[in-house]
Amino acid sequence: NAFRGLQGVTRIILGDASRTIQNGCFFQCINAVIDDLNCPSLTSLEGGAFNSTKVRKITSLGSVTSMPNNSSSTGGVFENCTELTEIAQEVLDKLTYIATAWRGCSNLRIDLILPNLTGTITHGFTMCPIQRILNLGKITNLFGDAILLWNTYPFGTEYTLMILPDTLTRIGRYAFAGNSNLQALVIKAV
């Protein structure tokens, strides 16, 4: 929580040598702009690190493979980064776990390809205008049961195509709720 809530900060530039960004480091620095988050030496990125900052583009997160939440209410790593419009595919390719990483990134209109994702997807891209979901790696559970409680959807409500992997064993009862744009659903699991 090093810079938590500092509203006077208007620009953040992280050096190439940045290795760890701890829990809530820039949490709610709502006026802080990061034009391009490019941290090729990063090895650890903790929950809520950039929550509610103005990250616009993510080029490199080094060797980070997990986007955890935390127990101190700072939420997902990039939660509510409403100016985020681009994430390099190289970043998405490395991820195995995303928790609520990009929940509320309301301008993130991308095709989603997460080839190394495993386990359960809950609210990783809730309230994001994801366009198409093309690869969810080897997930086993597409969670959507908390919809009435949280009013959230795992991938927002705008995607037109979703391809689910053959490793999927469970689909939550509200996993696709609220999406009137879905035109094609491919379920590879038997």
Accessible surface in RSA format (square Angstrom, percent):
REM  Atomic radii and reference values for relative SASA: ProtOr
REM  Chains: A
REM  Algorithm: Lee & Richards
REM  Probe-radius: 1.40
REM  Slices: 20
REM RES _ NUM      All-atoms   Total-Side   Main-Chain    Non-polar    All polar
REM                ABS   REL    ABS   REL    ABS   REL    ABS   REL    ABS   REL
RES ASN A   1    85.35  58.9  52.40  50.6  32.95  79.3  19.00  45.7  66.34  64.1
RES ALA A   2    77.05  70.8  36.68  56.6  40.37  91.8  49.67  70.0  27.38  72.5
RES PHE A   3    91.22  45.6  90.67  56.2   0.55   1.4  91.22  55.3   0.00   0.0
RES ARG A   4   100.02  42.0  80.67  41.1  19.35  46.1  29.01  39.6  71.01  43.0
RES GLY A   5    31.40  38.7   0.00   N/A  31.40  38.7  16.13  44.3  15.27  34.2
RES LEU A   6    85.00  47.3  82.93  59.3   2.06   5.2  85.00  59.7   0.00   0.0
RES GLN A   7   103.60  57.9  93.82  68.6   9.78  23.3  20.78  44.2  82.81  62.8
RES GLY A   8    71.65  88.4   0.00   N/A  71.65  88.4  44.68 122.6  26.97  60.4
RES VAL A   9    46.44  30.6  40.38  36.6   6.06  14.6  46.28  40.2   0.16   0.4
RES THR A  10    89.13  63.4  83.46  84.6   5.67  13.5  53.93  72.4  35.20  53.2
RES ARG A  11   122.76  51.5 103.04  52.5  19.73  47.0  41.65  56.9  81.11  49.2
RES ILE A  12    14.55   8.3   9.09   6.8   5.46  13.2  12.27   8.8   2.28   6.2
RES ILE A  13   149.69  85.2 117.88  87.8  31.81  76.7 120.70  86.9  28.98  78.7
RES LEU A  14    43.93  24.5  25.43  18.2  18.50  46.5  26.82  18.8  17.11  46.0
RES GLY A  15    45.59  56.2   0.00   N/A  45.59  56.2  36.71 100.7   8.88  19.9
RES ASP A  16    94.87  66.5  88.99  88.6   5.89  13.9  27.14  63.9  67.73  67.5
RES ALA A  17    80.61  74.1  68.39 105.5  12.22  27.8  71.72 101.0   8.89  23.6
RES SER A  18    28.28  23.9  15.56  20.8  12.72  29.3  15.66  33.4  12.61  17.7
RES ARG A  19   141.73  59.5 136.30  69.5   5.43  12.9  51.53  70.4  90.20  54.7
RES THR A  20    69.64  49.5  44.27  44.9  25.37  60.5  25.90  34.8  43.74  66.1
RES ILE A  21     7.90   4.5   6.07   4.5   1.82   4.4   7.90   5.7   0.00   0.0
RES GLN A  22   113.03  63.2 111.33  81.4   1.70   4.0  20.61  43.9  92.43  70.1
RES ASN A  23    36.65  25.3  35.59  34.4   1.06   2.6  14.70  35.4  21.95  21.2
RES GLY A  24     0.00   0.0   0.00   N/A   0.00   0.0   0.00   0.0   0.00   0.0
RES CYS A  25    16.09  12.2  16.09  17.9   0.00   0.0   0.45   1.1  15.64  16.9
RES PHE A  26    15.32   7.7  15.32   9.5   0.00   0.0  15.32   9.3   0.00   0.0
RES PHE A  27    12.50   6.3  12.50   7.7   0.00   0.0  12.50   7.6   0.00   0.0
RES GLN A  28    81.39  45.5  81.31  59.4   0.07   0.2   6.52  13.9  74.86  56.8
RES CYS A  29     0.21   0.2   0.21   0.2   0.00   0.0   0.00   0.0   0.21   0.2
RES ILE A  30    74.35  42.3  70.71  52.7   3.64   8.8  70.71  50.9   3.64   9.9
RES ASN A  31    57.66  39.8  53.74  51.9   3.93   9.5   9.31  22.4  48.35  46.7
RES ALA A  32     0.00   0.0   0.00   0.0   0.00   0.0   0.00   0.0   0.00   0.0
RES VAL A  33    16.10  10.6  16.04  14.5   0.06   0.1  16.04  13.9   0.06   0.2
RES ILE A  34     4.01   2.3   3.95   2.9   0.07   0.2   4.01   2.9   0.00   0.0
RES ASP A  35    71.19  49.9  61.53  61.2   9.65  22.8  32.95  77.6  38.24  38.1
RES ASP A  36    63.80  44.7  44.19  44.0  19.61  46.4  22.52  53.0  41.28  41.2
RES LEU A  37     1.66   0.9   1.15   0.8   0.51   1.3   1.66   1.2   0.00   0.0
RES ASN A  38    60.02  41.4  55.16  53.3   4.87  11.7   9.64  23.2  50.38  48.7
RES CYS A  39     0.08   0.1   0.08   0.1   0.00   0.0   0.00   0.0   0.08   0.1
RES PRO A  40    71.19  51.9  51.20  46.7  20.00  72.7  51.89  42.8  19.30 120.0
RES SER A  41    41.48  35.0  31.96  42.7   9.52  21.9  13.85  29.5  27.62  38.7
RES LEU A  42     0.54   0.3   0.03   0.0   0.51   1.3   0.03   0.0   0.51   1.4
RES THR A  43    66.54  47.3  44.92  45.5  21.62  51.5  34.41  46.2  32.13  48.6
RES SER A  44    39.60  33.5  35.30  47.1   4.30   9.9  23.37  49.8  16.23  22.7
RES LEU A  45     6.15   3.4   0.00   0.0   6.15  15.5   0.00   0.0   6.15  16.6
RES GLU A  46    59.03  33.9  59.03  44.7   0.00   0.0  20.11  38.9  38.92  31.8
RES GLY A  47     0.84   1.0   0.00   N/A   0.84   1.0   0.00   0.0   0.84   1.9
RES GLY A  48     0.00   0.0   0.00   N/A   0.00   0.0   0.00   0.0   0.00   0.0
RES ALA A  49     0.00   0.0   0.00   0.0   0.00   0.0   0.00   0.0   0.00   0.0
RES PHE A  50     0.00   0.0   0.00   0.0   0.00   0.0   0.00   0.0   0.00   0.0
RES ASN A  51     7.24   5.0   7.24   7.0   0.00   0.0   0.00   0.0   7.24   7.0
RES SER A  52    21.56  18.2  15.11  20.2   6.45  14.9   7.52  16.0  14.04  19.7
RES THR A  53     1.78   1.3   0.00   0.0   1.78   4.2   0.00   0.0   1.78   2.7
RES LYS A  54    62.53  30.5  62.43  38.3   0.10   0.2  23.11  20.8  39.41  42.0
RES VAL A  55     0.00   0.0   0.00   0.0   0.00   0.0   0.00   0.0   0.00   0.0
RES ARG A  56    93.05  39.1  92.25  47.0   0.80   1.9  32.35  44.2  60.70  36.8
RES LYS A  57    73.75  36.0  73.75  45.2   0.00   0.0  25.27  22.7  48.47  51.6
RES ILE A  58     0.66   0.4   0.00   0.0   0.66   1.6   0.00   0.0   0.66   1.8
RES THR A  59    41.19  29.3  39.13  39.7   2.06   4.9  39.29  52.8   1.90   2.9
RES SER A  60     9.06   7.7   9.06  12.1   0.00   0.0   6.48  13.8   2.58   3.6
RES LEU A  61     4.93   2.7   3.08   2.2   1.86   4.7   3.08   2.2   1.86   5.0
RES GLY A  62     5.35   6.6   0.00   N/A   5.35   6.6   4.52  12.4   0.83   1.9
RES SER A  63    68.81  58.1  55.18  73.6  13.63  31.4  48.23 102.7  20.58  28.8
RES VAL A  64     7.12   4.7   2.95   2.7   4.18  10.1   4.88   4.2   2.24   6.1
RES THR A  65    62.64  44.5  59.44  60.3   3.20   7.6  33.91  45.5  28.73  43.4
RES SER A  66    43.21  36.5  39.93  53.3   3.28   7.6  30.08  64.1  13.13  18.4
RES MET A  67     0.20   0.1   0.00   0.0   0.20   0.5   0.00   0.0   0.20   0.3
RES PRO A  68    41.42  30.2  41.25  37.6   0.18   0.6  41.39  34.2   0.04   0.2
RES ASN A  69    63.39  43.7  46.81  45.2  16.57  39.9  19.53  47.0  43.86  42.4
RES ASN A  70    43.85  30.2  13.47  13.0  30.38  73.1  25.97  62.5  17.88  17.3
RES SER A  71   121.25 102.5  80.55 107.5  40.70  93.8  55.72 118.6  65.53  91.8
RES SER A  72    49.22  41.6  34.22  45.7  15.00  34.5  42.29  90.1   6.92   9.7
RES SER A  73    99.98  84.5  70.13  93.6  29.84  68.7  46.86  99.8  53.12  74.4
RES THR A  74     0.32   0.2   0.00   0.0   0.32   0.8   0.32   0.4   0.00   0.0
RES GLY A  75    17.59  21.7   0.00   N/A  17.59  21.7  16.12  44.2   1.47   3.3
RES GLY A  76     0.13   0.2   0.00   N/A   0.13   0.2   0.13   0.4   0.00   0.0
RES VAL A  77     0.01   0.0   0.00   0.0   0.01   0.0   0.00   0.0   0.01   0.0
RES PHE A  78     0.00   0.0   0.00   0.0   0.00   0.0   0.00   0.0   0.00   0.0
RES GLU A  79    18.37  10.5  18.37  13.9   0.00   0.0   0.04   0.1  18.32  15.0
RES ASN A  80    61.11  42.1  55.82  53.9   5.28  12.7  10.89  26.2  50.22  48.5
RES CYS A  81     0.00   0.0   0.00   0.0   0.00   0.0   0.00   0.0   0.00   0.0
RES THR A  82    64.28  45.7  63.35  64.2   0.94   2.2  38.36  51.5  25.92  39.2
RES GLU A  83    55.10  31.6  49.13  37.2   5.96  14.2  25.87  50.0  29.23  23.9
RES LEU A  84     0.00   0.0   0.00   0.0   0.00   0.0   0.00   0.0   0.00   0.0
RES THR A  85    78.50  55.8  67.55  68.5  10.96  26.1  47.79  64.2  30.71  46.4
RES GLU A  86    82.22  47.2  81.98  62.0   0.24   0.6  24.00  46.4  58.23  47.5
RES ILE A  87    11.37   6.5   0.00   0.0  11.37  27.4   0.00   0.0  11.37  30.9
RES ALA A  88    27.50  25.3  19.89  30.7   7.61  17.3  27.28  38.4   0.22   0.6
RES GLN A  89    68.42  38.3  60.11  43.9   8.32  19.8  50.91 108.4  17.52  13.3
RES GLU A  90    90.42  51.9  81.97  62.0   8.45  20.1  35.34  68.4  55.08  45.0
RES VAL A  91     4.11   2.7   1.41   1.3   2.69   6.5   3.69   3.2   0.42   1.1
RES LEU A  92     2.24   1.2   2.24   1.6   0.00   0.0   2.24   1.6   0.00   0.0
RES ASP A  93    52.45  36.7  51.37  51.1   1.08   2.6  18.06  42.5  34.39  34.3
RES LYS A  94    76.65  37.4  68.27  41.9   8.38  19.9  53.74  48.4  22.91  24.4
RES LEU A  95     0.49   0.3   0.49   0.4   0.00   0.0   0.49   0.3   0.00   0.0
RES THR A  96    49.79  35.4  49.42  50.1   0.37   0.9  36.72  49.3  13.07  19.8
RES TYR A  97    99.65  46.5  98.97  56.3   0.68   1.8  64.67  48.6  34.98  43.1
RES ILE A  98     3.83   2.2   2.63   2.0   1.20   2.9   2.63   1.9   1.20   3.3
RES ALA A  99     8.14   7.5   1.55   2.4   6.59  15.0   6.14   8.6   2.00   5.3
RES THR A 100     8.23   5.9   8.23   8.3   0.00   0.0   8.23  11.1   0.00   0.0
RES ALA A 101     0.04   0.0   0.00   0.0   0.04   0.1   0.04   0.1   0.00   0.0
RES TRP A 102     0.00   0.0   0.00   0.0   0.00   0.0   0.00   0.0   0.00   0.0
RES ARG A 103    38.58  16.2  38.58  19.7   0.00   0.0   5.09   7.0  33.49  20.3
RES GLY A 104     7.29   9.0   0.00   N/A   7.29   9.0   4.64  12.7   2.65   5.9
RES CYS A 105     0.00   0.0   0.00   0.0   0.00   0.0   0.00   0.0   0.00   0.0
RES SER A 106    53.82  45.5  45.44  60.6   8.38  19.3  35.49  75.6  18.33  25.7
RES ASN A 107    66.27  45.7  61.97  59.9   4.30  10.4   5.61  13.5  60.66  58.6
RES LEU A 108     0.00   0.0   0.00   0.0   0.00   0.0   0.00   0.0   0.00   0.0
RES ARG A 109   133.62  56.1 112.72  57.5  20.90  49.8  45.47  62.1  88.15  53.4
RES ILE A 110    25.83  14.7  20.77  15.5   5.06  12.2  25.83  18.6   0.00   0.0
RES ASP A 111    51.66  36.2  38.55  38.4  13.11  31.0  13.27  31.2  38.39  38.3
RES LEU A 112     0.00   0.0   0.00   0.0   0.00   0.0   0.00   0.0   0.00   0.0
RES ILE A 113    57.04  32.5  57.04  42.5   0.00   0.0  57.04  41.1   0.00   0.0
RES LEU A 114     0.00   0.0   0.00   0.0   0.00   0.0   0.00   0.0   0.00   0.0
RES PRO A 115    44.86  32.7  32.06  29.2  12.80  46.5  32.24  26.6  12.62  78.4
RES ASN A 116    74.17  51.1  68.06  65.8   6.11  14.7  13.27  31.9  60.90  58.9
RES LEU A 117     2.78   1.5   2.75   2.0   0.03   0.1   2.75   1.9   0.03   0.1
RES THR A 118    66.73  47.5  63.86  64.7   2.87   6.8  43.71  58.7  23.03  34.8
RES GLY A 119    31.60  39.0   0.00   N/A  31.60  39.0  28.91  79.3   2.68   6.0
RES THR A 120    53.63  38.1  40.44  41.0  13.19  31.4  21.62  29.0  32.01  48.4
RES ILE A 121     1.26   0.7   0.60   0.4   0.67   1.6   1.26   0.9   0.00   0.0
RES THR A 122    42.50  30.2  40.97  41.5   1.53   3.6  32.75  44.0   9.75  14.7
RES HIS A 123    17.53   9.6  17.53  12.2   0.00   0.0  14.19  14.6   3.34   3.9
RES GLY A 124     0.03   0.0   0.00   N/A   0.03   0.0   0.00   0.0   0.03   0.1
RES PHE A 125     0.00   0.0   0.00   0.0   0.00   0.0   0.00   0.0   0.00   0.0
RES THR A 126     0.01   0.0   0.01   0.0   0.00   0.0   0.01   0.0   0.00   0.0
RES MET A 127   103.88  53.8  86.24  57.1  17.65  42.0  62.05  52.8  41.83  55.4
RES CYS A 128     2.44   1.8   0.00   0.0   2.44   5.7   1.31   3.3   1.13   1.2
RES PRO A 129     7.11   5.2   5.30   4.8   1.82   6.6   6.75   5.6   0.37   2.3
RES ILE A 130     0.00   0.0   0.00   0.0   0.00   0.0   0.00   0.0   0.00   0.0
RES GLN A 131    66.90  37.4  65.73  48.0   1.17   2.8  23.77  50.6  43.13  32.7
RES ARG A 132    94.02  39.5  94.02  47.9   0.00   0.0  20.88  28.5  73.14  44.3
RES ILE A 133     0.00   0.0   0.00   0.0   0.00   0.0   0.00   0.0   0.00   0.0
RES LEU A 134    45.09  25.1  34.15  24.4  10.94  27.5  34.15  24.0  10.94  29.4
RES ASN A 135    54.74  37.7  51.22  49.5   3.52   8.5  10.51  25.3  44.23  42.7
RES LEU A 136     1.43   0.8   0.00   0.0   1.43   3.6   0.00   0.0   1.43   3.9
RES GLY A 137    11.39  14.1   0.00   N/A  11.39  14.1   3.42   9.4   7.97  17.9
RES LYS A 138   133.48  65.1 129.90  79.7   3.57   8.5  78.12  70.3  55.36  59.0
RES ILE A 139     0.00   0.0   0.00   0.0   0.00   0.0   0.00   0.0   0.00   0.0
RES THR A 140    56.46  40.2  56.46  57.2   0.00   0.0  42.31  56.8  14.15  21.4
RES ASN A 141    29.32  20.2  29.32  28.3   0.00   0.0   6.46  15.5  22.86  22.1
RES LEU A 142     0.22   0.1   0.22   0.2   0.00   0.0   0.22   0.2   0.00   0.0
RES PHE A 143    49.60  24.8  49.60  30.7   0.00   0.0  49.60  30.1   0.00   0.0
RES GLY A 144     1.85   2.3   0.00   N/A   1.85   2.3   1.85   5.1   0.00   0.0
RES ASP A 145    36.70  25.7  27.19  27.1   9.51  22.5  15.30  36.0  21.40  21.3
RES ALA A 146    17.34  15.9  10.97  16.9   6.37  14.5  17.31  24.4   0.03   0.1
RES ILE A 147    10.45   5.9   7.82   5.8   2.63   6.3   8.11   5.8   2.34   6.4
RES LEU A 148   142.24  79.2 112.34  80.4  29.90  75.2 115.50  81.1  26.74  72.0
RES LEU A 149   150.32  83.7 117.97  84.4  32.36  81.3 122.09  85.7  28.24  76.0
RES TRP A 150   145.81  58.5 128.28  62.1  17.53  41.1 120.81  64.4  25.00  40.6
RES ASN A 151   109.13  75.3 101.00  97.6   8.13  19.6  26.90  64.7  82.23  79.5
RES THR A 152     8.57   6.1   7.12   7.2   1.45   3.5   7.28   9.8   1.29   2.0
RES TYR A 153    45.81  21.4  45.81  26.1   0.00   0.0  19.90  15.0  25.91  31.9
RES PRO A 154     1.06   0.8   1.06   1.0   0.00   0.0   1.06   0.9   0.00   0.0
RES PHE A 155     1.08   0.5   0.37   0.2   0.71   1.8   0.37   0.2   0.71   2.0
RES GLY A 156     3.72   4.6   0.00   N/A   3.72   4.6   2.30   6.3   1.42   3.2
RES THR A 157    44.31  31.5  39.87  40.4   4.44  10.6  12.17  16.4  32.14  48.6
RES GLU A 158    70.02  40.2  63.97  48.4   6.05  14.4  19.08  36.9  50.94  41.6
RES TYR A 159     2.18   1.0   2.18   1.2   0.00   0.0   0.26   0.2   1.92   2.4
RES THR A 160    45.22  32.2  43.95  44.6   1.27   3.0  33.27  44.7  11.95  18.1
RES LEU A 161    37.12  20.7  37.12  26.6   0.00   0.0  37.12  26.1   0.00   0.0
RES MET A 162     0.13   0.1   0.13   0.1   0.00   0.0   0.13   0.1   0.00   0.0
RES ILE A 163    39.28  22.3  38.40  28.6   0.88   2.1  38.40  27.7   0.88   2.4
RES LEU A 164     0.00   0.0   0.00   0.0   0.00   0.0   0.00   0.0   0.00   0.0
RES PRO A 165    14.16  10.3   9.26   8.4   4.90  17.8  13.74  11.3   0.42   2.6
RES ASP A 166   101.48  71.1  81.30  80.9  20.18  47.7  19.45  45.8  82.03  81.8
RES THR A 167    44.27  31.5  34.35  34.8   9.92  23.7  41.91  56.3   2.37   3.6
RES LEU A 168    11.57   6.4   2.80   2.0   8.78  22.1   2.80   2.0   8.78  23.6
RES THR A 169   118.33  84.2  78.89  80.0  39.44  94.0  72.62  97.5  45.71  69.1
RES ARG A 170   103.02  43.3  97.19  49.5   5.83  13.9  51.20  70.0  51.82  31.4
RES ILE A 171    65.84  37.5  40.43  30.1  25.41  61.3  40.43  29.1  25.41  69.0
RES GLY A 172     3.85   4.7   0.00   N/A   3.85   4.7   0.56   1.5   3.28   7.4
RES ARG A 173   181.45  76.2 142.50  72.6  38.95  92.7  59.90  81.9 121.55  73.7
RES TYR A 174    57.81  27.0  57.09  32.5   0.73   1.9  33.52  25.2  24.30  30.0
RES ALA A 175     2.31   2.1   0.00   0.0   2.31   5.2   0.00   0.0   2.31   6.1
RES PHE A 176    52.16  26.1  42.14  26.1  10.03  26.1  43.61  26.4   8.56  24.5
RES ALA A 177    34.22  31.5  19.37  29.9  14.84  33.8  31.26  44.0   2.96   7.8
RES GLY A 178    53.13  65.5   0.00   N/A  53.13  65.5  26.01  71.4  27.13  60.8
RES ASN A 179    20.74  14.3   0.73   0.7  20.01  48.2   1.38   3.3  19.37  18.7
RES SER A 180   112.85  95.4  73.71  98.4  39.14  90.2  55.67 118.5  57.18  80.1
RES ASN A 181    63.29  43.6  57.80  55.9   5.48  13.2   9.97  24.0  53.31  51.5
RES LEU A 182    49.14  27.4  23.71  17.0  25.43  63.9  23.71  16.6  25.43  68.4
RES GLN A 183   152.44  85.2 112.42  82.2  40.02  95.3  42.77  91.0 109.68  83.2
RES ALA A 184    44.59  41.0  37.96  58.6   6.63  15.1  44.53  62.7   0.06   0.2
RES LEU A 185    68.80  38.3  37.60  26.9  31.20  78.4  37.60  26.4  31.20  84.0
RES VAL A 186    64.77  42.6  61.37  55.6   3.40   8.2  64.77  56.3   0.00   0.0
RES ILE A 187    84.15  47.9  57.73  43.0  26.42  63.7  57.73  41.6  26.42  71.7
RES LYS A 188   119.98  58.5 100.44  61.6  19.54  46.5  55.36  49.8  64.62  68.8
RES ALA A 189    26.76  24.6  11.83  18.3  14.93  34.0  11.90  16.8  14.86  39.4
RES VAL A 190   194.81 128.2 126.39 114.4  68.43 164.9 151.74 131.8  43.07 116.8
END  Absolute sums over single chains surface
CHAIN  1 A     8476.6       6842.2       1634.4       4554.5       3922.1
END  Absolute sums over all chains
TOTAL          8476.6       6842.2       1634.4       4554.5       3922.1
